Amino acid sequence: MTDTQNPLLDRSFRIPFRRIRAEHVVPGIRGILVEARVALDELAESPGSLTWASTIEPLDRTMERVRRGIGPVQHLLAVAETPELRGAWKEVLPEVSRLWSWMYLHEGLWRRLGKYAETDEARALTGLRGRHLARTLRDFRRSGADLSPTDRTRLESLDVELSELQQEFSENVLDATADFSLVITDGDRLRGIPEDARARFRKRAREKGIDGWLLTLDQPSFEAVVKHGEDRDLREELHEAYFTRGTRDPWDNRPLIPRIVELRKEKARLLGYGDFPDYRLEEQMVKSGARARQFVEEMVERTRPYRERDLEELERHAESMGIQPLQPWDVSFVAEHLRRERFDLDEEALRPYFPLESVLVGFFEIVERLFGVRVTESELEEVWHPEVRYFELGDEDGALLGGFYTDFFPRPEKRQGAWMNDFIYGGPQPDGAFEPHLGVVCANFPPPGDDRPACLTHRDVETLFHEFGHLLHHLMCQVPIAQRGGINVAWDWVELPSQLLENWAWEREALDLFARHWDTGDRLPDDLFERMVKAKRFMGGWRQMRQLEFGMMDQALHARYEPGEDGDPVQWVTELLQSQAPTPEFAKSHPLPFFMHLFSGGYAASYYSYLWSEVLEADLFTRFQSEGIFHRPTGRRFVETILSAGDREDPEALFREFMGRDPDPEALLRRNLGQVA
């Protein structure tokens, strides 16, 4: 196979996903890795003067070529995995991990960077270039560049083993989720479940040649049952299957978790840190594990009275429904019943007003009004599935800022949840233009039925706006150094643009752009909107405490859990949550064995960041509320100071640049809970 035949070596802006096969992975990735090693060796020994152009730029180019080469494979593993693709990736994954470790531990490269840092040119660097040099040197030190040869060898082996274990964890979750199915032959067991969900269950059964309804653990199916199913035994069965994923052979993640934690702990100590959270969080806004734990503990105490209030209401209402005692598989069902009773609001009554296509068009109209950018759809054959679409984002002058794919519906070979990925970072060109970026938004929304389009819950709308917030952070980047651009920012800052965009899903003026009944075209009625807004804080204490429990679990596991002494990590976390949980059954209902955020998704020791960012964005949105949610000057100011700014400055400085002051930490409590505790 020649290089020109391997699509992984194709550097076209529109990635040839349709042509990528498992047989391309090993030779393609190995070729990319060999090329990178040769380039870095040559850079380390390159004669001549030490300058930015001869040192930093070639290093950055090499890193970006590797990232761009492996990115499409990692993406396909998330959306279109096959046994062959998985096997090919597992074959080269250790080699990829070794490349990154080898680069940061390359004595000649580190020596060259150190010498360059001592030059007059480097000492005179300010602004973005000065920041990038400092961060590059820091990244090398944090990756072991100053370690002894023995410790370097050990660090490289730790990184390789971690990458393999994290990949195995992810595969186990995908396989365990895809393996479960439950055939229902008695339609009465599905009473209460919305008709569109039942139709999906029926269609799925027919596709398998089964007479009845086929239930799975994909998010739309699971939520339809636990939120609306009147059959309590069925809710319990689905709940049990969902929360025990990753605990049974052959997809048992429990042996992997202690080893991952142990390796992370050893890596942190090898690099001179007290524990993994201190290592992980040193370069984040929070700075240390102790500060992250303090933040979580403080928020727990502030949230506790509201969670207790919500629990009392749930238990009281459950008793009135004849449900005793309240169990985890009852909560969504009882809460939805109480929401309907208290606010005369059925979440399913909202769904017809949020057809996916209308929501998309509406969001694109929002960003055009607010930020002055325009989205257009283009035909594209080079996609990984027929449902995938491709769009382009242009500025006011028509210049292309970037392109993006969308992939919205669940499939067995696709992982759960919703996410955004950054494929290509553009940059400045000799003619003064800025090369466009490329990204993707994926989700697992309920697909269309036989006689109706895909319709979203309002929470789905928020999710879509959230992921598009990440996408805009990437596509609107104007930072000329890719490693400092887009979403390459502090982990507890990266969620701010995404969470901020969710606010527009609650504004009448914005909803009027897209919230129309899929069949009649009627606008979302005023009374329905008013009831929706009144219910916004419903169970706010319960929801916020759930997020905090995940943050608490994350920090405790990485700071206190001792793999050799504390036994089964799932049981250890269950005991940890006993103090917060209403009953032992609630303590058991945690996602540790399938928590990909912590073990394969980049949020290790950082799950607190969701709430940290939410504190900031709740405050930041007050400026839009004051000046107008479509006030173009405010929107453009947000683009200039935050959305296009990447990591050009510390997040605290960017926040102050937009708001003109430091954050108000009480803004979130006022919004989510109704008052400051």
Buried (B, 14 or more C-beta within 10 A) or exposed (E): EEEEEBBBBBEEBBBBBBEBBBEBBBBBBBBBBEBBBEBBEEBBEBEEEBEBEBBBEBBBEBBBBBBBBBBBBBBBBBBBBEEEBBEBBBEBBBBBBBBBBBBBBBEEBBEBBEEBBEBEBBEEBEEBBEBBBEBBBEEBBBBBBBBEEEBBBBBBBBBBBBBBBBBBBBBBBBBBBBBBBBEBEEEEBBEBBBEBBBBBBBBBBEEEEBEBBBBBBBBBBBBBBBBBBBBBEBBBBBBEBBBBBBBBEEBEBBEBBBEBBBBBBBBBBBBEBBBBBBBBBBEBBBBBBBBBBEBBBEBBEBBBEBBBBBBEBBBEBBEEBEBEEBBBBBBBBBBBBBBBEBBEBBBBBBBBBBBBEBBBBBBBBBBBBBBBBBBEEEEBEBBBBEEBBBBBBBBEEEEBBBBBBBBBBBBEBBBBBBBBBBBBBBBEEEEEEBEBBBBBBBBBBBBBBEEBBBBBBBEBBBBBBBBBBBBBBBBBBBBBBBBBBBBBBBBBBBBBBBBBBBBBBBBEEBBEBBBBBBEEEEBBEEEBBEBBBEBEBBBBBBBBBBBBBBBBBBBBBBBEBEBEEBEBBBEBBBEBBEEBBBEEBBBBBBBBBBBBBBBBBEBBBBBBBBBBBBBBBBBBBBBBEEEBBBBEEBBBBBBBBBBBBBBBBBBBEBBBBBBEEEBBBBBBBBBBBEEEB
